[in-house]
Amino acid sequence: MRETPDEYEIIERQTPFQGYFRIAKYKLRHRCFDGGWTQPFWRELFERGHAAAVLPYDPLRDEVILQEQFRVGALDAPGGPWQLEIVAGIVDAGEGVEEVVRREALEEAGLTLRELHHIQDYLVSPGGTTETVALFVGRADSSSAGGVFGLAEEAEDIRVRVLPFEQAMAEMRERPINAATIVIAMQWLALNRDMLRRLWLGAQAPSGAEAAK
């Protein structure tokens, strides 16, 4: 029994659709755990590109800045198509992921981010797409955040909400949350909030019972 197979063979590659997005189709085979090979099989891949996302967080006020907007892919999802999310955008050719989240934070929420802390990169759905998300938490000033943002030419209508961290966590427990970016980012912040506040605030960081508020 092999620990992890490390060989595959692409037999044929097709492009059934090429538009703003691309559908790729592969005929391939790969090594099995017992050392043999699979039979040749076909798989389709949705080539959407890659994305970057950021959870804006004010460590001084212990507040997160979230947003709600309509998502057509969630028409039949529990809770409906208005999704609670974090800032995100597609990475264009020649663009860095940090550049993307800073640009999108300004466009979607009117925020100028200070420090960025990388959480992780993850595959969105490796069974059917190559898309990855570079996920960050970004230091923001929530004192004047809020309102409605978005680009009219892209039919964006984005409501920005400022919530104390604990209230945001409670809301996530009470309503259907379907977007992986916000789930992963908020869970990471729940585990690393004290560390992040010490990192960004230094001597200003609260301690003890005050940090738990």
C-alpha positions, 0 to 999 in steps of 0.5 A: 500500500503506497502512502500517497500516490504521486503520479498522474497522466493527462491523456487529452485536454479540451476546452468546451467553453471559453468566455469570461470563465472557461470550462476545461475537460481532461481525460486522465488517469492516476496512480492508485494507493495499491500501486496500480493505475486507474482506468482513463476517466474524464473530468470537467474543471471550472476555470474561474481564476483566483480570488483574495478576501479579507476580514476587516477588523478594528483591534482597538474597538474589537469590531469586525466590518462585514457586508451583505449583498445579493449572490445569484449562486445562493438563490436556493440556499438556506437563508436566501441570496442575500449573503453575510460576507467579507470583502473579496475580489478576483485576482487580475493578471499581474496583480498581487493578492494584497493589492486586491484586498486593499482595492476591494476594501476601498471599493466595497466598504470605503475602508483603507486597510493598514496591516494585513495578516495572512490567514491561509490559502485554500482550494474552493472546491478541488473536485470541480474548480482550480480556484483558490482564495488567499485569505487575510485579516486586515486592520481597519478603523471602524469608527466611521465605517458603514453604509452602502457601497459598490460599483453601479456598472457592476450592479453591486449593492453592498451594505456594510455592517460594523459589529462587535466581535462577540455580536458577530459570532452570535449572529453567525450562530443564529443565521445560515452562513454559507460562504466559506471565507467568512466562516474560516476568517471568523473562526480564525479570529476567534482563536487568534484574537488576543494574539492579533490585538497584541501584535497590532496594538502593542502596549494598548492591547487589553489584557485579562478580563478586559480582553475577553469582553 
